[in-house]
Amino acid sequence: MLTAFIHGFILALGLILPLGAQNVFVFPQGTIGQIDRKRTLMTRINQLSALILRASDRKIHLVKERASVAFFL
């Protein structure tokens, strides 16, 4: 039981500590007001493309589902 706790604690530290180092870099940029317009634009384009892909995948799935139901009717 103690070994499981120790392993879980070490794993938690391994997952949390790198985020702290990243935040040391990110927080000062936000407080100073430095905004990288190119990075922001690329992030928004990436999010939009993910939404489009998700919507198209869902639409294809619905079309296939309707086609299979119509086949059996």
Secondary structure as GFF3:
##gff-version 3
##sequence-region A 1 73
A	DSSP	alpha_helix	2	32	.	.	.	ID=ss1
A	DSSP	alpha_helix	37	72	.	.	.	ID=ss2
###
